[in-house]
Amino acid sequence: MHEYGLAVGVVTAVTQQLPGRRITAVCVHVGARSGVEPFALKNCWPLATENTPVEGAELIIEQIPATVFCPDCGEEKTIDEFFDYSCPDCGDIIVEITKGQEFSIAYCDVD
């Protein structure tokens, strides 16, 4: 379960950026195609934060849908897990996913 390692990484990053502060909430962006399972991340959060300034902080997960930009249609399209690298509307080949692969810290709340 790599989500535990990700949670520990979030705790490390937050405590390094906010030394000596008590963190009450951490929000992360999790892309639909990031490979991160939000349920697993949420469940390992208490263990990853134990005995840290982040212990007891709420983990807020904002899920980011996966999207692509179709140059033929000239617009961004939401895709699902069955995306085959073609536009869901016109069928043009698309090789770049524009959103949905991210895993990042969005913000923290502190005391």
RAZI-V78818 format. One record per helix or strand of 3 or more residues. SS is the DSSP state (alpha for helix, beta for strand). FROM is the first residue (numbers start at 1). TO is the last residue. Records with the same first field share a line. If there is no record, write none. Layout:
SS: FROM-TO / FROM-TO
//
This chain:
alpha: 2-17 / 38-49
beta: 23-31 / 58-64 / 67-70 / 75-78 / 97-99 / 103-110
//
